[in-house]
């Protein structure tokens, strides 16, 4: 006799298969009725629209496939830089909550409490319309000619970053950094108080003890939550359309509007972000296994 647990799982499995079959069947029937069918030939047609920003050579006469690829590269740039800055900010503020400096602890707590209460979309609009477009044409020079800040974006050592790209990077980094800070704080709290007392009794400084003793032990507890925040940043990057940045979602939206190929367009969009998330998850899994082996040895 089969157990109740097995029968229940079998029932759920059959139900999921039936729902998927019904969805696919309805999709096929509707496509047949409209006479459209599923085709990707449109990818080789000229896109006919310009991109506000692109990393690879692009012109409106290029095909949709190249336009989408440029959008994917733009998304990748934002996600990778956002991950770096959010990690630095998150770890810095998370560790600061254990500092003996009362002001530093207070500032870190206010940052996390404030940023996590404001929706990301509002923060992105603030950075774009207020922080950048609200500036004058005359560049601000906080570090002389090294950094130039104006309503045209930021210039760093001759590299010009558009206000759309910059506001998106700052918004994603600040927002995700606040969540990473809480993940780091939770991981550091999981380390027993005896470990803290041990490195202090050896005369190690707080910074050295944190780097050599506490943080390595806390990383296995931090990494799963960190992976989740990384994936959230990748998904949240689709809000780039709100500030006019030509990421994959924005390019896909324009492509679908022009071609009318919503099914194929969204299918490519889903596959692209699935690939990005699998890359992030895979990299974090490798990192997690590395630290697990290091702790065992």
N, C-alpha and C positions, 0 to 999 in steps of 0.2 A: 504493500500500500504506500502511496505517495503521502508525504507529510503535508500538513496544511500550508506550511511556509512555501513549499515547492509549488503547490497548486495555485497559491496566491500570486507568486512570481510569474508562473506560466500565464495566468489570466491577464496580468498587467502587460506582459510581453505581447500577447495576442492583441490586446486592446490598442497598444501603441502601433503595431503593424497595420491594423485595420484603419486607424486614423491617418497614418501616412499614405496608405493606399487610396483612401477616399480623397485626400488632398490632391494627390497626383492625378487621380482619375478626373476630378473636377477641373483641374488645370488643363489637362489634355482636351477635355470636351469643350471648354470655353475657348481654347486656342483654335480648335477646329471650326467652331461657330464663327469666330471673327476672321478666319482665313489667314491668320498671321503665322502660326507655327512658331517654332523656335529656331532661330538662326543667329549666327555670329558673323555673317558676312559684312555687316555694317561696320565692324571694327576696322576694316581696311578703307573705308570711305573718308574723305577729308572732313575734319572736324568743323572747320569754319568759324571757330571762336578762338580768341586769344586767352592766354593765361597771365594773370597778374604777376605771377612769380614762377620760375622754373629753374631747375638745376642743370638740365640738359638742353641742348639747342632745340628750340621749338618755334613753329610758326603756324598760323591758322590753316595752312594748306596741308599740314601733316594729318595723318589719320587718327581716328578715335583711339586706337590701341596705344599710340605714342602719347597722346594727351593723358590717357588714364595712367600710363606708366610714369609720366612726369608727376601726376598727382600722388601716386604711390610713393615715389621718391621724396616728395615734399612731406608727406605724412611721416615717412621714416625719419627724416631730418628732425622734425618736431618731437617725435616720440623719443628718439635716442638722446637728444639734448635735454629734453624734459626729464628723462630718467636720471641723467647725470646730476642736473641741478637740484631736482627734488630729493635725490638721495643725500647729497651734501647738506642741503638745508634741513632735511628730516633728521639725519643723524646728529647734526650739530645742535639742534634744538632739543632733541630727545635726550642727549647726553647732558645738555645744559641744565636740565631739570634735577640733576644729581650734583650740581655744582655747589660749592660752599658759598659762592657769591649770590647773595639774596636778590640783588637787582637782576642778575642774569636769569635766575630761576623765574622771577616774576615776569620778565619780558617774554620768556619762552612760553609760559602758561597763557599770557594774554594773546600772543600770536596764534597759538593753537585754538584757544577758545573762540577768538574772533573769526578766524578764517573758516573754521568748520561750520559756522552758523550762517555764512553767506553763500548762496548758490554760485556754482562755478560760472554759469553764464553771465551773471551780474558782474562778477569779478573780471571776466574777460572784456566785457563792454566798458568797464571802468578803465582798465589799462589802455584800451584802444582809443576811446573817445575822449577821456579826461586826461590820462597821464601822457599820451603822445600827441593826439590831434589837437589837444588844448595848448600845446607849446607853440612858440613862435617859430618863424623861419630861421631866425638867427640862432646858430648852434650854441648850446651850453658846453663849456669846456671844463669839467670838474678836474681833469688830470691833464690840462694843457691840450696838446694836439693828439694825445693818445686816444682819448674818447670824446666824440662829438655827439650831442644829444639834441634833437630837434623834432619837429612834427613830420620830418621825413624818415625818422627812425634813429638808429644808433650806428655810428661809425667807429669801429675799433681797429686801430692800426691799418686804416685803409680798406678794411672790409665793411661794407655797408649792409646793415640789416634793416629790412623794411619795418614800418610800424606794425603791420599785420603779423609778421613773423615774430617780432620781438614781444608784442603784447600777448601773443598766444603762448610763447615759451615762458614768460614771467607768470602769467595766470595759471598755467598748468603746474609749473614748478612750485609756486607758493601754495596752491590748493592741495596738491598731492603731498608736498613736504609736511604739511600739518598732520595729515593722516599717518605718514611714515614716522613722524615724531612720536605718536602714540604707540605705534608698533614697537619702536625702539625702546620706549619707556617701559612697556610691558615686558619685553625681553630682558632688560637690565634688572627689573624687579624680580624676575624668576631666579636670578643668581642668589644663592644663599648669603645671608648677612655675614656668615663666617668667612667667606671669600673676601669680602670687603675689609673686614677686620684684619685678615691675614696680611694683605698687601700693605695696609697702613702700618701694621706692627713691624714690617720689614723696612720701614722708612721710605717706601716708594712714594713719589708724588702722585697726586690724584690723576693727572693726565697719563702718566706712565702705567699706573695700576689699571686704569680703565682700558688702555690699549693692549697691555700684555696679559692681564688676568681676567678682567670682568667681561670685556667685549667678546673675546673668543668663546667663552662659555655661554654667552647670551645669543650668539649668532644662530644656533640651531632653532631656538625659539623665535627668533626674529624673521628668518628667511621665509617661512610659509606666509606670514602676514605681508611681508615685503613683496612677495610674488603677486599677491592679490592686488596690492596698490599699484604695482607696475602695469598689470592688466587693465585696471581701472583708468590709468593715465592714457593707455593706448586707445581705449574706447572713448574716453572723454575728448580725445583730440579731434573727433568728428565735429565738435562745436566750433571748429575753425571757420566754418561757413558764416558764423555770426559776425566775424570781424573781416570777412572778405579774403581770407587766405585760401589759396588754391590747393587744398589738400585732396586726397583721394575722394572723399565724400562729396566735396563741392564740385569736382570735375565730373564725377558720376552723375550728380544731380542735373548738371547742364546737359550731359550726354543723353540721359534718359528723356529729358524734356524735348530735345531736338529730334531724337530718333523714334521715340515712342516705344522703345524696347525696354520696358520696365522690368520684366522678368529676367532677361539676360543681364541687364545692368545691375540689378540687385544681387543676382547670383554671383557675378564677378566681384562685387563689393564684399559680399559675405566671405567668399573664398580668400580674398586679399587680406581681410582683417583676421580671418581664421589662421592664415599663414603667419601673420605678425604675432598673434597671441601664442601660437605653437612655438615660435622661435623664442619668445620671452620665457614661456613656461619651461621649455627644454633647457635653456641656459641656466635658469634658476634651479632646476632639478639637478643639473650637473654640479652647480655650486654647492647645493645642499648636501649632496653625497660626498663631495670633497671635504667639507667641514665635519661631516659625521665620521669619516674615516680618520681625519686629523685628531678628533677628540678621542677616538678609540685607541689610537696609537700614542 
